[in-house]
Amino acid sequence: MSVESRSATARGLALSGRPHPAVVRVITQDRGGHSYGSGALVAVLRNCGLVVTNWHVVRDAAGKIVVVFPDGFSSPATLLGADRVWDLAALAVWCPQVEPIRLATQPPRPGDVLTIAGYGPGWYRAATGRCTQYVAPGPNQPFEMVELSVAARQGDSGGPILNARGELAGVLFGAAGRTTTGSYCGRVRRFLDAVTGGFDRFAPDGTMLAQADSVRPEGRQVPDEPRAAALPEEALPEEAIPATPANHPPPAAIAGRRRSPAPTATSASP
């Protein structure tokens, strides 16, 4: 898909409220029941997909982690790697025929239009603001958290920050009042580069294939009409909360944040 097509698609999805096909719900079974976050499909290899989300969305998993696509397709997820400092996690899933979100090669700059997307307390929302600044998570840390002027909801954690071209400019991590913060695309790229080897070697086992919805022996079959990401019928006991200094100190020491210019461009996609 061309840059122009991706831009038009991103604008259309943001305006229509229709779920982005590659933005997913992440459901984690923990000791207290289930918790809910969001994520983004960023790579596909054969029948497998690579989803990036927040570490705090999946860190308390005591059972299955399940990823649900907006067309209703769901798959168990395998944790491939995590960066606890920058609150990133990579999940391998059996995925439907969905085009992944490309990582941006240019970091967002102050004033750029950015959109966050996620499933919040149970329904999809895309909300748009502007890049305001870059902040550091703490002393002696690099300025690699992008801040934008839009509020995130509980359950949006791990969702993508998209630029005007529909590329992944960051991964939503923190919320403070009317602003949202996330690891910028360069930091996300370095993290994904570190887990690529595991993803390249990943092969879903029979249990994963048996538990994935809409999968038949002859291949993947998904509904023609997309629908909202399906959730269990039980009440939502807990949504993953966007981090703030009070509920998730590292790396969200936002109270001590410092201003910085935008980082330099990231390397081009291979």
SULQUITA-V866668 format. One record per residue. N is the residue number from 1. SS is DSSP state (A for helix, B for strand, O for the rest). Layout:
N/SS, N/SS
This chain:
1/O, 2/O, 3/A, 4/A, 5/A, 6/A, 7/A, 8/A, 9/A, 10/A, 11/A, 12/A, 13/A, 14/A, 15/A, 16/A, 17/O, 18/O, 19/O, 20/O, 21/O, 22/O, 23/B, 24/B, 25/B, 26/B, 27/B, 28/B, 29/B, 30/B, 31/O, 32/O, 33/B, 34/B, 35/B, 36/B, 37/B, 38/B, 39/B, 40/B, 41/B, 42/B, 43/B, 44/B, 45/B, 46/O, 47/O, 48/B, 49/B, 50/B, 51/B, 52/B, 53/B, 54/O, 55/A, 56/A, 57/A, 58/A, 59/O, 60/O, 61/O, 62/O, 63/O, 64/O, 65/B, 66/B, 67/B, 68/B, 69/O, 70/O, 71/O, 72/O, 73/O, 74/B, 75/B, 76/B, 77/B, 78/B, 79/B, 80/B, 81/B, 82/B, 83/B, 84/O, 85/O, 86/O, 87/O, 88/B, 89/B, 90/B, 91/B, 92/B, 93/B, 94/B, 95/O, 96/O, 97/O, 98/O, 99/O, 100/O, 101/O, 102/O, 103/B, 104/O, 105/O, 106/O, 107/O, 108/O, 109/O, 110/O, 111/O, 112/O, 113/B, 114/B, 115/B, 116/B, 117/B, 118/B, 119/O, 120/O, 121/O, 122/O, 123/O, 124/O, 125/B, 126/B, 127/B, 128/B, 129/B, 130/B, 131/B, 132/B, 133/B, 134/B, 135/B, 136/O, 137/O, 138/O, 139/O, 140/O, 141/O, 142/O, 143/O, 144/O, 145/B, 146/B, 147/B, 148/B, 149/O, 150/O, 151/O, 152/O, 153/O, 154/O, 155/O, 156/O, 157/O, 158/O, 159/O, 160/B, 161/B, 162/B, 163/O, 164/O, 165/O, 166/O, 167/O, 168/B, 169/B, 170/B, 171/B, 172/B, 173/B, 174/B, 175/B, 176/B, 177/O, 178/O, 179/B, 180/B, 181/B, 182/B, 183/B, 184/B, 185/A, 186/A, 187/A, 188/A, 189/A, 190/A, 191/A, 192/A, 193/A, 194/A, 195/A, 196/A, 197/A, 198/A, 199/A, 200/A, 201/A, 202/O, 203/O, 204/O, 205/O, 206/A, 207/A, 208/A, 209/A, 210/A, 211/A, 212/O, 213/O, 214/O, 215/B, 216/B, 217/O, 218/O, 219/B, 220/B, 221/O, 222/O, 223/O, 224/O, 225/O, 226/O, 227/O, 228/O, 229/O, 230/O, 231/O, 232/O, 233/O, 234/O, 235/O, 236/O, 237/O, 238/O, 239/B, 240/O, 241/O, 242/O, 243/B, 244/O, 245/O, 246/O, 247/O, 248/O, 249/O, 250/O, 251/O, 252/O, 253/O, 254/A, 255/A, 256/A, 257/O, 258/O, 259/O, 260/B, 261/O, 262/O, 263/O, 264/O, 265/O, 266/O, 267/O, 268/O, 269/O, 270/O
